[in-house]
Amino acid sequence: MANKLWIFGDSYADPKYNDPLSWPYLIQENFDVVNKAKIGTGIDWSLQKFYWSTHYTYENNIDTSNI
């Protein structure tokens, strides 16, 4: 199984608005990708989503040592 990679970002990473040759799709060949990007958001939204995602993961005893 490939390493897990979480993506947080705006439209540049949102899978709904990127073509199959964009970087979020291309890295799926080498990583188990969890894409939490959303069009129309900014760095504040991404940081908040990152915080809550890692907090929730930690609380459920999932390994976050690589986050």
C-alpha positions as CSV (number, residue, x, y, z in Angstrom):
1,M,0.0,0.0,0.0
2,A,1.3,3.5,-0.9
3,N,1.9,6.2,1.6
4,K,-1.1,8.3,2.4
5,L,-1.0,11.9,1.2
6,W,-3.6,14.5,2.3
7,I,-4.3,17.5,0.1
8,F,-5.7,20.7,1.4
9,G,-6.2,23.7,-0.9
10,D,-8.3,25.7,-3.3
11,S,-9.3,25.3,-6.9
12,Y,-5.7,24.3,-8.0
13,A,-6.1,21.1,-6.0
14,D,-9.9,20.5,-6.2
15,P,-10.5,17.3,-8.1
16,K,-13.8,18.4,-9.4
17,Y,-12.2,21.2,-11.4
18,N,-9.0,19.7,-12.6
19,D,-8.2,17.5,-15.6
20,P,-6.6,14.1,-15.4
21,L,-3.2,15.6,-16.1
22,S,-3.2,17.9,-13.1
23,W,-0.9,17.3,-10.2
24,P,-3.6,15.9,-7.8
25,Y,-4.4,13.2,-10.3
26,L,-0.8,12.4,-11.2
27,I,0.3,11.8,-7.7
28,Q,-2.4,9.2,-7.2
29,E,-0.1,6.8,-9.0
30,N,2.3,6.9,-6.1
31,F,0.3,7.8,-3.1
32,D,-3.0,7.0,-1.4
33,V,-4.5,10.5,-1.8
34,V,-7.2,12.0,0.4
35,N,-8.1,15.2,-1.3
36,K,-9.9,17.8,0.9
37,A,-9.4,20.7,-1.5
38,K,-12.3,22.9,-2.4
39,I,-12.8,25.6,-5.0
40,G,-13.4,29.1,-3.8
41,T,-11.6,28.7,-0.5
42,G,-8.4,30.3,0.9
43,I,-5.5,29.5,3.2
44,D,-7.6,30.1,6.3
45,W,-10.2,27.4,5.2
46,S,-7.4,25.0,4.3
47,L,-5.6,25.5,7.7
48,Q,-8.8,25.0,9.6
49,K,-9.7,21.9,7.6
50,F,-6.1,20.6,8.2
51,Y,-6.4,21.3,11.9
52,W,-9.8,19.6,12.3
53,S,-8.7,16.6,10.1
54,T,-5.6,16.0,12.1
55,H,-7.3,16.5,15.4
56,Y,-10.0,14.1,14.5
57,T,-7.5,11.6,13.3
58,Y,-5.4,11.8,16.5
59,E,-8.5,11.4,18.6
60,N,-9.4,8.2,16.8
61,N,-5.9,6.6,17.4
62,I,-4.9,6.7,13.8
63,D,-1.1,7.1,13.2
64,T,-0.5,10.8,12.5
65,S,3.3,10.7,12.8
66,N,3.7,11.6,9.1
67,I,1.3,14.5,9.1
